[in-house]
Amino acid sequence: MSHFQSQAMSLWELIVSGGYCMIFQGLLSVAAVALIIHHFRIVKPDKLVPVDFSENLISLLQKKQVEKASAICRQQQNLISAITLSVLGRISKGKLTPAQIESTVQVEGKTHTEKLWQNLTYLGDIAVIAPLVGLLGTILGMISAFHYFKAGSIHPGILTQGLAKAMINTVFGLIVAVLCLVFYSYFRGKVSATVTRAETVVSDIVQALSATS
């Protein structure tokens, strides 16, 4: 038991030796975990663009049952319902031509899908920033280590602390960056699939609304 405790303590001491850059690395890792959890909960193609809901909505619009279409959009929150409610709100303010309807749907669709890409971009930003912060910590650690070379004499304790600071910053920055890139690639595929599916449904909505105008 004491052996494992000493190992845990030495690991903690190594992390602490990373200095102020490790605090920033810790904040980046917390933000990355929060973003990953958020994307696992939100970025689901079947949830954002549900097939049954989309088919029912398009059927109602084709039958010119706009009020019922608005009602089901308010009852179920997803990407398609948000786009449709925004478009129906614009249409209710004045009669639009088919070209205006298509333009409105495209603008609303782009606005809502860009939010998905923007949230994903934050994860990519952390993947870029983390190794740079690690590099900064590494440089500071090396400066700290070699600063104590005086007249050819070496202080082993100070040198070891400086090298430890350099290594832990590099390692931690790379770990955060690699994990962020892995999940970024995974969620990029999910967002891409969601946007592709949404574009197909939005196209059908345009045709249905144009027929009712």
C-alpha positions as MATLAB code, in Angstrom:
seq = 'MSHFQSQAMSLWELIVSGGYCMIFQGLLSVAAVALIIHHFRIVKPDKLVPVDFSENLISLLQKKQVEKASAICRQQQNLISAITLSVLGRISKGKLTPAQIESTVQVEGKTHTEKLWQNLTYLGDIAVIAPLVGLLGTILGMISAFHYFKAGSIHPGILTQGLAKAMINTVFGLIVAVLCLVFYSYFRGKVSATVTRAETVVSDIVQALSATS';
ca = [
       0.000    0.000    0.000;
       2.798    2.391    0.930;
       4.491    1.623   -2.388;
       1.439    2.724   -4.369;
       0.992    5.802   -2.185;
       4.575    6.845   -2.825;
       4.058    6.383   -6.545;
       0.887    8.481   -6.448;
       2.670   11.177   -4.432;
       5.609   11.251   -6.800;
       3.237   11.621   -9.761;
       1.445   14.480   -8.017;
       4.769   16.130   -7.222;
       5.733   15.785  -10.876;
       2.500   17.500  -11.965;
       2.971   20.268   -9.409;
       6.521   20.772  -10.655;
       5.044   21.782  -14.022;
       4.416   25.255  -12.661;
       1.804   27.779  -13.709;
       1.492   26.367  -17.223;
       0.060   23.176  -15.740;
      -2.764   25.208  -14.197;
      -3.704   26.458  -17.643;
      -3.331   22.934  -19.018;
      -5.712   21.732  -16.311;
      -8.285   24.368  -17.301;
      -7.971   23.341  -20.941;
      -8.472   19.681  -20.049;
     -11.593   20.509  -18.006;
     -12.997   22.542  -20.901;
     -12.203   19.691  -23.293;
     -14.006   17.135  -21.127;
     -17.032   19.449  -20.845;
     -17.147   19.878  -24.630;
     -16.814   16.143  -25.232;
     -19.677   15.383  -22.830;
     -21.762   18.123  -24.461;
     -21.217   16.671  -27.924;
     -22.033   13.140  -26.793;
     -25.343   14.443  -25.441;
     -26.255   16.808  -28.296;
     -24.658   15.658  -31.551;
     -26.877   12.726  -32.455;
     -28.151   12.622  -36.063;
     -31.205   10.550  -35.084;
     -32.053   13.048  -32.369;
     -31.336   16.254  -34.285;
     -32.989   15.064  -37.508;
     -35.500   12.358  -36.482;
     -36.883   10.464  -39.460;
     -40.451    9.961  -38.206;
     -40.777   13.579  -37.130;
     -39.424   14.869  -40.435;
     -41.767   12.703  -42.496;
     -44.770   13.732  -40.398;
     -43.828   17.410  -40.659;
     -43.417   17.302  -44.430;
     -46.721   15.449  -44.773;
     -48.525   18.149  -42.785;
     -46.936   20.923  -44.831;
     -47.877   19.199  -48.079;
     -51.465   19.001  -46.813;
     -51.277   22.747  -45.984;
     -51.859   22.011  -42.284;
     -49.471   24.727  -41.178;
     -50.930   25.129  -37.681;
     -50.497   21.433  -36.906;
     -46.986   21.580  -38.327;
     -46.157   24.504  -36.024;
     -47.669   22.646  -33.067;
     -45.546   19.503  -33.469;
     -42.454   21.672  -33.966;
     -43.112   23.334  -30.612;
     -43.673   19.984  -28.939;
     -40.429   18.376  -30.123;
     -37.153   20.270  -30.071;
     -34.630   19.335  -32.734;
     -32.746   20.891  -35.616;
     -35.589   20.545  -38.132;
     -38.253   21.931  -35.791;
     -36.073   24.959  -34.999;
     -35.521   25.708  -38.681;
     -39.190   25.185  -39.550;
     -40.482   27.411  -36.742;
     -38.140   30.216  -37.797;
     -39.285   29.934  -41.413;
     -42.990   29.723  -40.546;
     -42.553   32.806  -38.361;
     -41.167   34.721  -41.326;
     -43.931   33.475  -43.603;
     -46.628   34.516  -41.112;
     -45.430   38.121  -41.367;
     -46.179   38.279  -45.084;
     -46.722   36.158  -48.164;
     -43.441   34.983  -49.664;
     -42.685   33.797  -53.159;
     -41.208   30.301  -53.663;
     -37.797   31.891  -54.274;
     -38.052   33.874  -51.032;
     -39.137   30.759  -49.150;
     -36.158   28.814  -50.473;
     -33.793   31.645  -49.552;
     -35.305   31.923  -46.050;
     -35.060   28.177  -45.421;
     -31.453   28.091  -46.598;
     -30.484   31.024  -44.378;
     -32.176   29.537  -41.321;
     -30.701   26.114  -42.021;
     -27.213   27.548  -42.369;
     -27.614   29.564  -39.166;
     -28.597   26.531  -37.088;
     -26.075   24.108  -38.579;
     -23.237   26.588  -38.160;
     -23.835   26.449  -34.407;
     -22.960   22.748  -34.484;
     -19.747   23.423  -36.395;
     -18.857   26.354  -34.118;
     -19.135   24.262  -30.954;
     -16.972   21.607  -32.575;
     -14.392   24.239  -33.505;
     -13.797   24.950  -29.821;
     -12.603   21.373  -29.352;
     -10.231   21.777  -32.284;
      -8.932   25.037  -30.818;
      -8.030   23.295  -27.563;
      -6.154   20.643  -29.548;
      -4.031   23.430  -31.041;
      -3.557   25.491  -27.886;
      -2.674   22.647  -25.475;
       0.652   21.620  -27.083;
       1.627   25.289  -27.461;
       1.083   25.814  -23.738;
       3.065   22.618  -23.161;
       5.871   23.990  -25.313;
       5.855   27.216  -23.326;
       6.114   25.240  -20.083;
       8.929   23.174  -21.577;
      10.911   26.268  -22.513;
      10.376   27.817  -19.089;
      11.495   24.564  -17.475;
      14.686   24.447  -19.555;
      15.420   28.079  -18.765;
      14.914   27.340  -15.073;
      17.252   24.353  -15.281;
      20.119   26.015  -17.134;
      19.789   29.260  -15.235;
      21.559   27.615  -12.305;
      24.710   26.690  -14.209;
      27.303   28.860  -12.510;
      30.956   28.700  -13.321;
      30.651   25.156  -14.586;
      28.964   23.884  -11.412;
      25.656   22.017  -11.619;
      22.973   21.903   -8.935;
      21.410   18.445   -9.431;
      18.234   19.193   -7.480;
      17.461   22.400   -9.368;
      18.398   20.810  -12.690;
      16.083   17.861  -11.994;
      13.189   20.163  -11.125;
      13.682   22.152  -14.302;
      13.810   19.057  -16.489;
      10.746   17.607  -14.743;
       8.879   20.847  -15.396;
       9.863   20.696  -19.041;
       8.865   17.063  -19.554;
       5.527   17.106  -17.723;
       4.353   20.155  -19.684;
       5.258   18.533  -22.978;
       3.614   15.226  -22.115;
       0.436   16.734  -20.695;
       0.041   19.119  -23.639;
       0.381   16.270  -26.122;
      -2.062   14.050  -24.211;
      -4.729   16.778  -24.205;
      -4.117   17.555  -27.881;
      -4.272   13.919  -29.020;
      -7.486   13.204  -27.112;
      -9.111   16.379  -28.424;
      -8.146   15.516  -32.006;
      -9.531   11.989  -31.668;
     -12.901   13.227  -30.419;
     -12.856   16.132  -32.877;
     -12.557   13.690  -35.774;
     -15.302   11.490  -34.325;
     -17.775   14.332  -33.800;
     -16.899   15.906  -37.142;
     -18.293   12.793  -38.782;
     -21.420   13.015  -36.625;
     -21.967   16.694  -37.448;
     -21.354   16.065  -41.143;
     -23.911   13.243  -41.164;
     -26.404   15.466  -39.333;
     -25.957   18.358  -41.760;
     -26.282   16.073  -44.796;
     -29.490   14.555  -43.452;
     -30.837   18.006  -42.544;
     -30.148   19.340  -46.045;
     -32.273   16.560  -47.539;
     -35.181   17.273  -45.174;
     -34.877   21.031  -45.665;
     -35.094   20.545  -49.419;
     -38.386   18.680  -48.978;
     -39.646   21.407  -46.643;
     -38.898   24.043  -49.282;
     -40.931   22.132  -51.860;
     -43.825   21.660  -49.439;
     -43.897   25.314  -48.382;
     -43.558   26.527  -51.958;
     -46.593   24.462  -52.909;
     -48.641   26.066  -50.139;
     -47.636   29.635  -50.991;
];
